[in-house]
Amino acid sequence: MEKNFDLKVGARIAELDIANLLDADRLVRLHPHWFVESRQEDDGWVRFHLRDYATEQEFDLVLRTGAEPAPQDPPASVPVLRITLQQYPVQEMLFYVQNSKAQVRLRGRDGLMAEQEQDVLLWARAIQEYLRLYAVTTPHTLFFRAIMNHMMLKMNPSQRKITIMLTKITVIEILVTVIIVVGYVYFN
């Protein structure tokens, strides 16, 4: 199995130091369903013992990150980040820039089940959205970078869901309060 996806984040991503931005721990925490139970490093490889929030299955994931080009890379491409995986349906996730477009190539074994492919695509989408925060620098992206790095990525999936739900409820409460105050002032 080999699939290529356009990340829709622009070629500026090649200018960023993605290897330091997306270390192994942050990469694993970007997956919206994984609890990190334990972490071990061994000779450049990082082993994570994970629990999936959706299925409650526990499994190990071994990965290594780097940006070195390899012979099987797409022609005329600039590798930005290579994630090599063991004990996972996909053996490699390659983030690269080709023709001024940031893309990701997923390479794995053939015959992935639908839920495994969905899981891989969910992870790639989360990485894509995280990289979007670094594609441009605006007050909006700076604010959300701080929230992601200092709060959201330090939480487990259930804590994230609760936090997002409480934030939405708080925003609705503030809007209703503002509407009531404006209505009261306008009609009196």
C-alpha positions as CSV (number, residue, x, y, z in Angstrom):
1,M,0.0,0.0,0.0
2,E,1.3,3.4,-0.9
3,K,-0.8,6.6,-0.8
4,N,0.1,10.2,-1.3
5,F,-1.9,13.2,0.1
6,D,-1.6,16.9,-0.3
7,L,-1.2,18.5,3.1
8,K,-2.5,21.9,1.9
9,V,-0.1,23.8,4.1
10,G,2.2,25.3,1.5
11,A,5.8,24.8,0.6
12,R,6.9,27.1,3.5
13,I,6.9,23.9,5.6
14,A,10.3,23.0,4.1
15,E,11.8,26.0,5.8
16,L,10.7,24.9,9.2
17,D,12.7,22.5,11.4
18,I,10.1,19.9,11.4
19,A,12.3,17.2,12.9
20,N,12.7,19.2,16.1
21,L,9.1,20.5,16.0
22,L,7.6,17.0,15.8
23,D,9.7,14.9,18.1
24,A,8.6,11.3,18.7
25,D,6.6,12.1,21.9
26,R,4.6,14.9,20.2
27,L,4.0,12.8,17.2
28,V,2.4,10.1,19.2
29,R,0.4,12.5,21.3
30,L,-1.1,14.1,18.2
31,H,-3.1,11.0,17.5
32,P,-6.5,11.8,19.0
33,H,-7.2,8.3,20.4
34,W,-3.9,7.2,22.0
35,F,-3.1,7.2,25.7
36,V,0.7,7.0,26.2
37,E,1.2,4.4,29.0
38,S,5.0,4.3,28.8
39,R,8.0,5.4,26.7
40,Q,11.4,3.9,26.2
41,E,14.3,5.0,24.0
42,D,16.8,2.6,22.5
43,D,19.5,3.4,19.9
44,G,17.5,6.1,18.1
45,W,14.2,4.1,18.2
46,V,11.5,5.1,20.7
47,R,9.1,2.5,22.0
48,F,5.7,3.6,23.2
49,H,3.2,1.4,25.0
50,L,-0.2,2.8,24.0
51,R,-3.9,2.3,24.7
52,D,-6.4,3.2,22.1
53,Y,-9.3,5.3,23.5
54,A,-11.8,4.1,20.9
55,T,-11.1,0.3,21.1
56,E,-9.4,0.0,24.5
57,Q,-6.7,-2.2,22.9
58,E,-3.2,-1.9,24.2
59,F,-0.3,-2.1,21.8
60,D,3.3,-1.1,21.3
61,L,4.5,1.3,18.7
62,V,8.2,1.7,17.8
63,L,9.3,4.7,15.7
64,R,12.2,6.8,14.6
65,T,12.2,10.2,13.0
66,G,14.6,11.9,10.6
67,A,14.8,13.8,7.4
68,E,17.4,12.0,5.4
69,P,16.5,11.1,1.7
70,A,16.1,7.5,0.7
71,P,16.2,5.9,-2.8
72,Q,12.5,5.2,-2.8
73,D,11.6,8.9,-2.2
74,P,9.5,10.6,-4.9
75,P,11.7,12.2,-7.7
76,A,12.3,16.0,-7.4
77,S,11.1,16.1,-3.8
78,V,12.6,17.6,-0.7
79,P,12.1,15.3,2.4
80,V,11.0,17.3,5.4
81,L,10.3,14.5,7.9
82,R,10.5,10.7,7.7
83,I,8.7,8.6,10.4
84,T,9.8,5.0,10.3
85,L,7.4,2.7,12.2
86,Q,7.6,-0.8,13.5
87,Q,4.7,-2.9,14.8
88,Y,2.2,-0.7,13.0
89,P,0.2,-1.2,9.8
90,V,2.1,1.6,8.1
91,Q,5.9,1.3,7.9
92,E,6.7,4.8,6.9
93,M,5.2,8.3,6.8
94,L,7.2,10.7,4.6
95,F,6.5,14.4,4.7
96,Y,8.0,16.1,1.7
97,V,7.7,19.1,-0.6
98,Q,7.3,18.6,-4.3
99,N,6.3,21.2,-6.9
100,S,5.8,23.8,-4.1
101,K,3.3,21.6,-2.4
102,A,3.7,19.9,1.0
103,Q,2.7,16.2,0.8
104,V,2.7,13.1,2.8
105,R,3.3,9.6,1.6
106,L,2.1,6.6,3.6
107,R,3.8,3.4,2.8
108,G,2.7,0.1,4.4
109,R,1.7,-3.4,3.9
110,D,-1.1,-4.3,1.5
111,G,-4.5,-5.4,2.6
112,L,-5.1,-2.9,5.5
113,M,-8.4,-3.3,7.1
114,A,-10.8,-0.3,6.8
115,E,-10.4,0.6,10.5
116,Q,-6.6,0.4,10.3
117,E,-6.6,2.7,7.3
118,Q,-9.0,5.1,9.0
119,D,-6.7,5.1,12.1
120,V,-3.6,6.0,9.9
121,L,-5.5,8.7,8.1
122,L,-6.7,10.1,11.3
123,W,-3.2,10.4,12.6
124,A,-1.9,11.9,9.3
125,R,-4.7,14.5,9.5
126,A,-3.9,15.4,13.0
127,I,-0.2,15.9,12.0
128,Q,-1.4,18.0,9.1
129,E,-3.5,20.3,11.3
130,Y,-0.6,20.7,13.7
131,L,1.7,21.7,10.9
132,R,-0.8,24.2,9.7
133,L,-0.3,26.1,12.9
134,Y,3.4,26.6,11.9
135,A,2.8,27.3,8.2
136,V,2.0,31.0,8.9
137,T,2.6,33.2,11.9
138,T,-0.5,35.3,12.9
139,P,-1.9,36.1,16.3
140,H,-4.5,33.4,15.7
141,T,-1.9,30.7,15.0
142,L,0.4,31.8,17.9
143,F,-2.6,31.5,20.3
144,F,-3.5,28.0,19.1
145,R,0.2,26.9,19.1
146,A,0.4,27.9,22.7
147,I,-2.8,26.0,23.6
148,M,-1.7,22.9,21.7
149,N,1.8,22.8,23.1
150,H,1.2,23.8,26.7
151,M,-2.2,22.2,27.3
152,M,-3.8,19.9,24.7
153,L,-0.8,17.7,23.9
154,K,-0.2,17.1,27.6
155,M,-3.7,15.7,28.1
156,N,-5.0,12.3,27.3
157,P,-7.9,11.9,24.9
158,S,-10.7,11.9,27.5
159,Q,-9.3,15.0,29.2
160,R,-9.2,16.7,25.7
161,K,-12.8,15.9,25.0
162,I,-13.9,17.2,28.4
163,T,-11.9,20.4,28.0
164,I,-13.3,21.1,24.6
165,M,-16.8,20.4,25.7
166,L,-16.4,22.8,28.7
167,T,-14.9,25.4,26.5
168,K,-17.8,25.3,24.1
169,I,-20.3,25.5,27.0
170,T,-18.5,28.5,28.4
171,V,-18.5,30.3,25.0
172,I,-22.2,29.7,24.7
173,E,-22.8,31.0,28.3
174,I,-20.8,34.2,27.5
175,L,-22.8,34.8,24.2
176,V,-26.1,34.3,26.0
177,T,-25.0,36.7,28.8
178,V,-24.0,39.3,26.2
179,I,-27.3,39.0,24.3
180,I,-29.2,39.4,27.6
181,V,-27.2,42.5,28.6
182,V,-27.5,44.1,25.2
183,G,-31.2,43.3,25.1
184,Y,-31.8,44.7,28.5
185,V,-29.9,47.9,27.7
186,Y,-31.6,48.3,24.3
187,F,-35.2,47.7,25.4
188,N,-34.9,49.9,28.6
